C-alpha cells in the first residue's frame, strides 16, 4: 500500500498476506483448503479495518485529511460537477494557481465553484504553492464571487489548505487585508453560499473562502484556527506533541458539529476518501444539493441575517470561576470577533 500511515500497518500486513496467497496458493495450502484460508484472512482483514477506522483519534484523522492520495478540489469538481469553465486572475496582480474557480453545474443548478488546490508531486506542489494561496488568490476568489452575485449564481467553495501563504511576498501584498475583505464581502453577498471542508481547513486561509450559509465537512477532514503542530510548539514548546494538541483543539468533524461550527458531516468510505474518490464525490454532491436547495428556498433578507448571526455566535463559550467559598459558578462570555 503506497503512503501507508502508521495506524494502517495491521491492515497492510493482512492485505499483503492475502495478495500473496491469491498469487501463489500452492505455496501456502499445507493441506488446508485454499478457499477456506482466503475467507479467514478476508474476514480478519475486514474486522481489522473496521476496528481501526471506526476508532480513529483526532491526530489520525488529521493524518487522513493530509493523505497525499486524498481527492483534491479539482478531483471533486470533475466528479461532482459538470460543465466546469475555469476563470483566471485577480485583475490586480497575478494568477494564483493555489486558488481555482469558475462556472459549473451542480445537478440542475448553475453555480460558481471556488476552492484551494494542492499538488500531487513536487512539480505540481510548486505550481500550486502546496495549496497555500497568496493575496491574489483571495482577491481572485472575491472577483469570482462578485461575478456570481451579479448574475445570481450560488457559490460553492471547497476548502483544503493548511493556511494562507505566510511568506514575505504575501505580507508585502497584504494577505491579512485580502482575507479580511473577503470575510466582510462574503457576509453581504445576496446569493447562497455553501462551503465544504474537504481536507485541511487551516486558519484564516480556510476562512477566507469559508463564510457561508451552510458549512459542511468531510468525515475525516479538520477545521482549526491553528495546525496541531503549531499549537504544540506554542503550548508545549515541542511539535512532537501534535497528537495531544489535535485532541485538545477539538478540530475533528464530530467535535465541530457538536460545537455548532459546521452544519453537516459528509460521510466517507471506510478507510478514507482516498480509498474511493467516486463514492466520496457522490456523497459530497448529495449533501451540497440538499443544502443548496434548502438555502435557495429562503428569502434573501432572512438568509443574510442568518449568515451574519451564524458567524457572530462563533466563539461563544461558558467558563467556570471559583467564588469566595470555593464553589464554581458558570457565566456566559460574549462572542469575540475574529
C-alpha positions in Angstrom: 0.0 0.0 0.0 1.5 3.4 -1.0 1.8 6.2 1.5 1.0 3.9 4.4 0.1 5.6 7.7 1.3 4.1 11.0 -2.1 3.0 12.2 -2.7 1.3 8.8 0.2 -1.2 9.3 -2.0 -4.1 10.6 -4.3 -3.7 7.6 -1.4 -3.6 5.2 0.2 -6.7 6.6 -3.1 -8.7 6.2 -3.7 -7.3 2.7 -0.1 -8.3 1.7 -0.6 -11.8 3.0 -3.9 -12.1 1.2 -2.5 -10.8 -2.1 0.4 -13.3 -1.8 -1.9 -16.2 -1.0 -4.0 -15.4 -4.0 -1.0 -15.1 -6.3 0.7 -18.3 -5.1 -1.9 -20.6 -3.4 0.2 -23.8 -3.9 2.9 -22.5 -1.5 0.6 -21.9 1.4 -2.1 -24.6 1.3 -0.2 -27.1 3.6 -3.2 -29.4 3.4 -5.7 -26.6 4.3 -8.3 -25.6 1.8 -7.1 -22.6 -0.2 -10.5 -21.0 -0.4 -11.1 -21.5 3.3 -7.8 -19.8 4.2 -8.6 -16.9 2.0 -12.0 -16.5 3.5 -10.5 -16.5 7.0 -8.0 -13.7 6.1 -10.6 -11.7 4.3 -12.9 -11.8 7.4 -10.0 -10.8 9.7 -9.0 -8.0 7.3 -12.5 -6.6 7.3 -12.7 -6.8 11.1 -9.3 -5.1 11.5 -10.2 -2.4 9.0 -13.5 -1.6 10.8 -11.8 -1.7 14.2 -9.1 0.7 13.1 -11.2 3.2 11.1 -14.2 3.4 13.5 -11.9 4.3 16.4 -9.6 6.9 15.0 -8.0 9.6 17.2 -8.1 13.2 16.4 -4.4 13.1 15.2 -5.1 10.0 13.0 -8.0 12.0 11.3 -5.6 14.9 10.7 -3.2 12.4 9.0 -6.1 11.2 6.8 -7.0 14.7 5.9 -3.4 15.2 4.7 -3.2 11.9 2.9 -1.3 12.6 -0.4 -3.8 10.4 -2.4 -6.9 12.1 -0.9 -9.1 13.8 -3.6 -8.4 17.5 -4.0 -10.7 20.3 -5.2 -10.3 19.7 -8.9 -11.0 16.0 -8.4 -14.3 16.8 -6.8 -15.1 19.4 -9.5 -14.5 16.7 -12.1 -16.6 14.1 -10.3 -19.4 16.1 -8.6 -19.9 19.0 -11.1 -20.3 19.3 -14.8 -19.6 21.9 -17.5 -16.7 23.5 -15.5 -15.1 26.5 -17.1 -12.1 27.8 -15.1 -11.5 31.5 -14.7 -8.1 33.1 -14.0 -6.5 36.1 -12.5 -7.4 38.7 -9.9 -7.3 41.6 -12.4 -4.9 43.4 -9.9 -1.6 41.5 -9.7 -1.4 37.9 -11.0 -2.9 34.4 -11.3 -2.7 32.2 -8.2 -2.8 28.5 -9.0 -3.4 27.6 -5.4 -6.9 29.0 -5.8 -9.1 27.6 -8.6 -12.6 28.6 -9.6 -15.1 29.0 -12.4 -18.5 28.4 -13.7 -20.0 25.0 -13.3 -23.2 23.0 -12.9 -24.2 21.2 -9.7 -27.1 18.9 -10.7 -29.5 21.3 -12.4 -28.1 24.4 -10.8 -25.6 26.8 -12.4 -23.1 27.8 -9.8 -19.7 29.4 -9.2 -17.3 26.9 -7.6 -14.1 28.0 -5.9 -11.5 26.1 -4.0 -8.0 25.7 -2.8 -5.9 23.2 -4.8 -2.8 21.2 -3.7 -0.4 19.3 -6.0 0.3 15.6 -6.3 4.0 15.7 -6.9 6.9 18.2 -6.3 6.4 20.0 -9.6 2.7 20.5 -9.2 3.0 21.4 -5.5 5.4 24.2 -6.5 2.9 25.3 -9.1 0.0 25.2 -6.6 2.2 26.5 -3.7 1.2 23.5 -1.7 -2.4 24.7 -1.6 -1.5 27.9 0.3 -2.8 30.9 -1.6 -1.2 34.4 -1.9 -3.3 37.6 -1.6 -4.0 37.4 -5.3 -5.7 34.1 -4.8 -8.2 35.5 -2.3 -8.7 38.5 -4.5 -9.4 36.2 -7.4 -11.9 34.3 -5.3 -13.6 37.6 -4.4 -13.7 38.6 -8.0 -15.4 35.4 -8.9 -17.9 35.7 -6.0 -18.8 39.2 -7.1 -19.3 37.9 -10.6 -21.6 35.2 -9.3 -23.5 37.7 -7.2 -24.0 39.9 -10.3 -25.5 37.0 -12.3 -27.4 35.4 -9.4 -25.4 32.2 -9.3 -25.0 30.3 -6.0 -21.4 30.0 -4.7 -19.8 26.7 -3.7 -16.4 26.8 -2.0 -14.2 23.8 -1.3 -11.6 24.2 1.4 -8.3 22.2 1.6 -5.4 24.3 2.8 -3.0 24.3 5.7 -3.4 28.1 5.6 -2.7 31.1 3.6 0.9 31.6 2.4 2.9 33.1 5.3 5.9 34.4 3.3 7.3 37.8 3.0 5.8 38.3 -0.5 2.3 37.6 0.8 2.8 40.1 3.6 4.1 42.7 1.1 0.9 42.3 -0.9 -1.3 42.5 2.3 -2.5 38.9 2.8 -4.4 39.9 6.0 -6.2 42.7 4.3 -7.2 40.4 1.4 -8.7 37.8 3.7 -10.4 40.4 5.9 -12.1 42.0 2.8 -13.3 38.5 1.8 -14.9 37.9 5.2 -16.7 41.2 5.0 -17.9 40.9 1.5 -19.0 37.2 1.8 -21.2 38.3 4.7 -23.0 40.7 2.3 -23.3 38.7 -0.9 -27.0 38.0 -1.7 -26.6 34.7 -3.4 -26.5 31.4 -1.4 -23.0 30.3 -0.3 -22.3 26.7 0.6 -18.8 25.7 1.9 -17.3 22.2 2.3 -14.1 21.4 4.1 -12.7 18.5 2.1 -9.3 18.1 3.7 -7.4 20.6 5.8 -9.2 23.7 7.0 -6.4 25.8 8.3 -6.8 29.2 10.0 -7.7 32.4 8.1 -6.6 30.7 4.8 -9.6 28.5 5.1 -12.0 31.1 6.5 -11.1 33.5 3.6 -13.5 31.5 1.4 -15.5 29.9 4.2 -18.1 32.5 5.3 -21.3 30.7 4.1 -24.9 29.9 4.8 -24.1 26.2 5.3 -20.7 24.8 6.3 -20.2 21.1 5.5 -17.2 18.9 6.4 -16.0 15.5 5.2 -15.8 12.9 7.9 -12.0 12.8 8.1 -11.3 16.5 7.4 -10.5 19.0 10.1 -11.1 22.8 10.6 -8.9 24.8 13.0 -7.5 28.2 13.9 -4.0 26.6 14.0 -2.4 23.4 13.0 -1.8 20.8 15.7 2.0 21.2 15.2 1.7 25.0 15.6 -0.4 24.6 18.7 2.0 22.1 20.2 5.0 24.4 19.5 3.3 27.2 21.4 1.8 25.3 24.4 4.3 22.5 24.9 7.3 24.1 23.2 7.6 20.9 21.1 5.9 20.0 17.8 6.2 16.3 18.8 3.1 16.9 21.0 0.9 17.4 17.9 -1.3 14.4 18.7 -2.0 15.9 22.2 -2.7 19.3 20.6 -5.1 17.8 18.0 -7.2 16.2 20.7 -7.2 19.4 22.8 -8.2 21.6 19.9 -11.3 19.6 19.1 -10.9 20.0 15.4 -12.5 16.8 14.0 -15.8 16.7 12.2 -17.8 15.3 15.2 -16.4 17.8 17.6 -17.1 20.7 15.2 -20.7 19.5 14.7 -21.2 19.3 18.4 -19.8 22.8 18.8 -22.1 24.0 16.0 -19.2 25.3 13.9 -20.3 23.1 11.0 -23.8 22.1 9.9 -23.3 18.6 8.5 -20.8 15.8 8.2 -20.3 14.3 4.7 -19.6 10.5 5.1 -16.5 8.9 3.6 -15.9 5.3 2.7 -14.3 3.1 5.4 -10.6 3.9 5.2 -10.9 7.5 4.0 -11.9 9.4 0.9 -8.7 8.3 -1.0 -10.0 4.7 -1.0 -13.0 5.5 -3.2 -13.0 9.0 -4.6 -16.1 8.5 -6.7 -18.2 7.4 -3.8 -17.0 10.4 -1.7 -17.7 12.8 -4.5 -21.2 11.3 -4.8 -21.8 11.8 -1.1 -20.5 15.4 -1.3 -22.7 16.2 -4.3 -25.8 14.8 -2.5 -25.1 17.0 0.6 -24.3 20.1 -1.4 -27.5 19.8 -3.4 -29.6 19.2 -0.3 -28.2 22.2 1.5 -28.2 24.4 -1.6 -31.9 23.8 -2.3 -32.8 24.5 1.3 -30.9 27.8 1.3 -32.4 28.8 -2.1 -35.8 28.5 -0.6 -35.1 31.2 2.0 -35.8 34.9 1.3 -32.7 36.9 0.8 -33.0 39.2 3.8 -33.6 36.2 6.1 -30.7 34.4 4.5 -28.3 37.3 5.1 -29.5 37.8 8.7 -28.9 34.1 9.5 -25.5 34.0 7.8 -24.4 37.0 9.9 -25.8 35.5 13.1 -24.2 32.2 12.4 -20.7 33.6 12.5 -21.3 36.0 15.3 -22.1 33.1 17.6 -18.7 31.5 16.9 -16.5 31.9 20.0 -19.4 32.0 22.5 -18.4 29.8 25.4 -19.1 29.2 29.1 -16.5 29.2 31.9 -16.4 28.1 35.5 -15.0 30.5 38.1 -14.5 29.8 41.8 -16.3 32.2 44.2 -15.1 33.2 47.7 -16.3 30.0 49.2 -14.5 27.8 46.6 -17.7 27.0 44.8 -17.7 27.2 41.0 -20.2 29.2 39.1 -20.8 29.3 35.3 -21.1 32.5 33.3 -21.5 33.2 29.7 -19.0 35.0 27.6 -19.9 37.2 24.7 -18.8 36.3 21.2 -15.5 37.8 20.3 -14.9 39.0 16.7 -12.1 37.2 14.9 
